[in-house]
């Protein structure tokens, strides 16, 4: 890897902000999408260039049409499944999205996982946990990779058939096959094809849930795990089984009833933060659970086994009249053992909210207590104890995210300027040189959905400006960068970009669609191109998400709402 000075890059980039240059400031390498998947979303990269991420939308699932309901078949225009020789691309896409794991609430249908982890080490390799790689119901994520090429993530349990019989009102026995899983999720350590898992403290119902979001250079992992059923969930689940003296008929297993509750909570919107309370719905997923969850730090050995653990606190204690889950989450940990993430707390007008939290010696510390903000997350923290994340507030009757920079040692916070006043901005990563990357809006319209791009920002520079990474590559590039996920200390960036591909539709016609790809950006000598001023960039279809499947858009939203993790890239170069 060639030596490189990051501050020289930033100086040259900022100096070129008002000019049109003939050279780029980054070269691009597209990382091959995993076989049999349409889209690729990176999550992290280490100094060796190893990348972890998530592939989305499987393209080769063997569909069992007998699993579909009559209404689903009717939507596809299918009247007799025996007459179907081949599905059209539109029919196939409808089925994959309809049966998506953690989305489909019909437990009589076996779900299909929309996402699978990948590792790039010169080749893009799909990564499966727990089960047969052919099991199409298991979602896997890889979230972070450290300098020792240790990756961490999570995997959801696979769905298994369970028969359940009951006597109906006609005194007839009815037997149905439901699909349930042994556990919700497990945090996973992964290296050289070997895995180890983190067991949550509470597993009584649905097997509990845990996730590892980050790992530092000494094997200290950050994540979260279930510690108890929430009071409300405990009461609801008790009612899943009718009392013995009741005439009510139990028509599904306890596990299915509890799974329905978990799925409803997992996919619920945070409507208490809607721009106009009680009249509109929020587009922010609350990602709640039947469990009280706590952030954890786990010290892992060389085999991924837990040596010790620290349970992390919440910003406040749950109120006596609140029966919902009340949780904290660790998304990042630096080499000093300080973690960053989220915690539930209370807003004076909006009730329970998630806000950014820094975790020091197990205690949750608020980044801000300003009531102007009512959602947010600390997404990363570097080894200088500088954290970045976002805070949510209302601008022009819409929810907007404001990036922030927080100094743990001085307990001071600054908001980041964004591309313009009111630009929704979500920082993803900060390296040890103070460079921040993430995603931000570039269209100052009143719309709730505006075009966004990947950005680069130097927190150490005087008069620093937000850099649209699309201005740092050729204006006629086939890529439109929408989200920069990680930046190493040597200045390399891994990002999500859109590009156009062709496919054949059900009528045999050639069509085009946008797909998400992972790109690696290497800094080179050059200046910004100011592509936004050029007509070919303004008119590019990459300006919006176009034909990307809804599942892929929800994945990007998930990363923003539930946020992420980070590892630390302080590997010394020889």
LINDAMO-V815202 format. One record per backbone hydrogen bond with DSSP energy under -1.0 kcal/mol. CO is the residue of the C=O (numbers start at 0). NH is the residue of the N-H. If there is no record, write none. Layout:
co->[CO CO]
nh->[NH NH]
This chain:
co->[4 5 6 7 8 9 10 13 15 24 26 28 33 35 38 40 43 45 49 50 51 51 52 53 54 55 56 63 64 68 69 70 71 72 73 79 80 87 88 89 90 91 92 93 94 98 99 99 105 106 111 113 115 116 117 118 119 122 124 128 131 135 138 140 143 145 149 150 151 151 152 152 153 154 159 161 163 165 167 171 173 175 177 179 183 185 186 187 188 189 190 193 195 204 207 207 208 210 213 215 218 219 220 221 221 222 222 223 224 225 227 229 230 231 232 233 234 236 242 252 253 254 255 256 257 258 259 260 261 262 264 267 268 269 270 275 275 283 289 291 291 292 293 294 295 296 297 298 300 304 307 309 318 322 326 328 331 333 337 338 339 339 340 340 341 342 344 346 350 352 354 356 357 358 359 361 362 364 369 374 376 379 381 384 385 386 387 387 388 389 390 391 392 394 397 399 400 401 402 403 404 405 406 406 411 413 419 423 425 428 430 433 434 435 436 436 437 437 438 439 442 450 452 453 454 455 456 460 466 467 470 471 471 473 479 480 482 485 487 491 492 493 493 494 495 495 496 497 498 500 502 504 508 510 512 514 515 516 517 518 519 520 521 527 529 530 533 533 534 539 540 544 548 549 550 551 552 553 554 555 556 557]
nh->[8 9 10 11 12 13 14 16 18 523 521 519 36 58 55 53 51 48 45 119 42 43 117 40 115 38 37 66 67 72 73 74 75 77 76 82 83 91 92 93 94 95 96 97 98 111 102 103 108 178 100 56 54 126 52 124 50 120 118 130 134 112 155 153 151 148 145 189 142 143 187 211 140 185 179 177 175 173 170 167 165 163 161 159 156 154 197 152 195 150 193 190 188 207 183 184 225 223 221 218 299 215 297 212 213 295 329 210 293 201 291 233 234 235 236 237 238 239 245 256 257 258 259 260 261 262 263 264 265 266 287 285 270 272 273 278 279 269 229 226 227 327 224 311 222 309 220 306 303 300 298 296 321 231 343 341 339 336 333 358 330 331 356 377 328 354 352 350 346 344 342 340 364 338 362 312 359 357 372 391 389 387 384 407 381 405 378 379 403 376 401 373 399 397 394 392 424 390 415 388 413 386 410 411 406 404 422 440 438 436 433 458 430 456 427 428 454 483 425 452 444 441 439 468 437 466 435 463 455 470 528 24 25 476 497 453 495 493 490 487 520 484 485 518 481 482 516 479 514 512 510 507 504 502 500 498 39 496 30 494 28 492 26 20 532 533 536 537 538 542 543 547 552 553 554 555 556 557 558 559 560 561]
